[in-house]
Amino acid sequence: MSRRLPHTLVVGGTRGIGRAVVRHFAAAGHRVSVIGRRQPAERPRANVCHYSVELTDALLREETVKELVRQDGPPENVVFLQRFRGQGDGWQGELEVSLTATREIIESLRSHYERRRGGAIVIVTSNASHLVAEEQSVGYHAAKAALRQMARYYAVTLGPLGVRVNCVTPGAVLKEESREFYLRNKPLQRLFREVTPLGRMGTAEEIAEVIAFLCSAKASFVTGQDIAADGGLSLLWQESLARKAAGFKHALVSRPKT
């Protein structure tokens, strides 16, 4: 009897980091189920199955999870990258898509974890969970902050079932959708090199590698953590960043002699 392929569920896997995550697990030989608002532009691999779902539709969410479990069995890994991009009330949409959908999908899989024991969940968050990004809405900030605590909660409550739950917080990342913008904007690209300790922007593929590590046996004793994958940018104090952006070579500037 042939061994069943490991099954990974990626929620929000049709663009950006999510697409890189899907490609990574598919190339590693996993059966990958992808939940997203739209079908991907590229031709899917044979071991990737896409489900077009509006995550604000609670009934469709539930039925989709049941269907993908029926098709490929309970997923060993679940990766959440979704955010609200629809029309209507942005506050309610962010909470429904980011928080309620994440909670209900995890809860729908609890009975499978109880029977099988073991699994990995990774929730991709944002620095807007603890800093303010003025270009994002208040709902986005509230949802990302709540996801970090949700991950801790499930790390504790699902831990006895052998399920590990962690977060990944990316920094500024080159994605297929934004790569041309950053590559054309030389001053912005140079600024990122100057203010990031590792001296460059990250890539969607590098974030996918971190997620894959947290899903692997190599991270078998890691749970409830938030891994910042930002080249060290979040380590810098805002005043230091301001000085770097203003062109000072060092964080500390000598005072003029009197």
Secondary structure, DSSP 8 states (H G I E B T S, - for coil): ------EEEEES-SSHHHHHHHHHHHHTT-EEEEEESS--SS---TTEEEEE--TT-HHHHHHHHHHHHHHH-S-SEEEE-----SSS-HHHHHIIIIIIHHHHHHHHHHHHHHHH--EEEEEE--GGGTS--TTS-HHHHHHHHHHHHHHHHHHHHSGGGTEEEEEEEE-SEE-TTTHHHHHH-HHHHHHHHHHSTTSS-EEHHHHHHHHHHHHSGGGTT--S-EEEESTTGGGS-HHHHHHHHTT-SSSS------
